[in-house]
């Protein structure tokens, strides 16, 4: 209850104001505009920072679950693609250029899911 209303009620109680006068004052106090304050919340756009690779075995259980800092993962993908024949052999099911393009575009979440002949599933996420 506001201080104004309390004072009006006290004045009625003391007899300084009649009940009718007090009611008029209470009505006038109640009709005061209510000021609403709008709070603007700005959402920060969070840049993805981690490349997550999960490998599930043929039974669906997670064998590998690693998080790699995104900048480091990009460097490894670029470097491995251009230099290592062993890397290219192991990554033959993965389009590294497409993966890098999707990372650079700011895409988040599951970027690729690859099913191998042996029944393993490789999931690549950006978080």
C-alpha positions in Angstrom: 0.0 0.0 0.0 1.3 3.4 -0.9 2.2 6.1 1.7 -0.5 8.4 0.3 -3.2 5.8 0.9 -1.9 5.2 4.4 -2.0 8.9 5.2 -5.5 9.2 3.8 -6.7 6.3 5.9 -5.0 7.7 9.0 -6.7 11.1 8.4 -10.1 9.3 8.2 -9.4 7.4 11.4 -8.4 10.6 13.2 -11.5 12.3 11.9 -9.5 15.0 10.0 -11.3 13.8 6.8 -14.8 12.5 6.5 -15.4 9.1 5.0 -16.7 10.6 1.8 -13.7 13.0 1.4 -11.4 10.1 2.1 -13.1 7.9 -0.5 -12.7 10.7 -3.1 -9.0 11.1 -2.3 -8.5 7.3 -2.4 -10.2 7.2 -5.8 -8.0 10.0 -7.1 -4.8 8.3 -5.8 -5.9 5.0 -7.4 -6.5 6.7 -10.8 -2.9 7.9 -11.0 -1.2 6.5 -14.1 0.9 3.5 -13.5 4.3 3.9 -15.0 5.6 0.7 -16.6 9.2 0.4 -17.2 10.2 -1.7 -20.2 13.5 -3.5 -20.0 15.2 -4.3 -23.2 17.2 -7.5 -23.2 19.8 -7.8 -25.8 20.8 -11.3 -26.8 24.4 -11.8 -27.5 25.1 -13.8 -30.5 27.5 -16.5 -29.3 30.1 -17.6 -31.8 30.6 -21.3 -31.9 33.9 -22.2 -30.3 34.2 -26.0 -30.2 34.2 -28.8 -32.8 32.8 -31.9 -31.3 33.4 -35.3 -32.8 31.5 -38.4 -31.5 32.0 -41.9 -32.8 29.4 -44.4 -32.0 30.0 -48.1 -32.4 27.6 -50.4 -34.2 25.7 -51.0 -30.9 25.1 -47.2 -30.6 27.4 -46.7 -27.7 29.8 -43.8 -27.7 33.4 -44.9 -28.3 34.9 -41.4 -28.8 33.6 -38.0 -27.7 36.1 -35.2 -28.1 35.8 -31.4 -28.1 38.4 -29.5 -30.0 38.8 -25.7 -30.0 37.3 -24.6 -33.3 40.3 -22.6 -34.4 42.6 -25.5 -33.8 40.3 -27.9 -35.6 40.2 -25.7 -38.6 43.9 -25.6 -38.7 44.2 -29.4 -38.4 41.6 -29.9 -41.2 43.3 -27.5 -43.6 46.8 -28.8 -42.8 45.9 -32.5 -42.9 43.9 -32.1 -46.2 46.9 -30.6 -48.0 49.7 -32.6 -46.6 49.0 -36.1 -45.2 48.0 -39.0 -47.5 47.1 -40.9 -44.3 44.8 -38.2 -43.3 43.1 -38.1 -46.7 42.6 -41.9 -46.6 41.0 -41.8 -43.1 38.8 -38.8 -44.1 37.7 -40.2 -47.5 34.0 -40.3 -46.3 34.2 -36.7 -45.1 34.1 -33.7 -47.5 36.6 -31.5 -45.7 35.9 -28.5 -47.9 32.2 -28.7 -47.2 32.9 -29.0 -43.5 35.1 -26.0 -43.5 32.5 -24.0 -45.5 29.8 -24.9 -43.0 32.1 -23.9 -40.1 32.9 -20.5 -41.7 29.3 -19.8 -42.4 28.6 -19.8 -38.7 26.4 -22.9 -38.8 25.9 -24.6 -35.4 24.8 -28.0 -34.3 25.2 -31.2 -36.2 27.2 -30.5 -39.4 27.6 -34.1 -40.5 26.7 -37.6 -39.7 28.6 -40.4 -41.5 27.9 -44.1 -41.3 30.8 -46.3 -42.0 30.8 -49.8 -43.6 31.7 -51.3 -40.2 28.5 -49.8 -38.7 30.1 -47.0 -36.8 28.5 -43.5 -36.9 30.6 -40.4 -36.9 28.9 -37.2 -35.8 30.5 -33.8 -36.2 29.0 -30.8 -34.3 29.9 -27.2 -33.9 29.0 -25.8 -30.5 
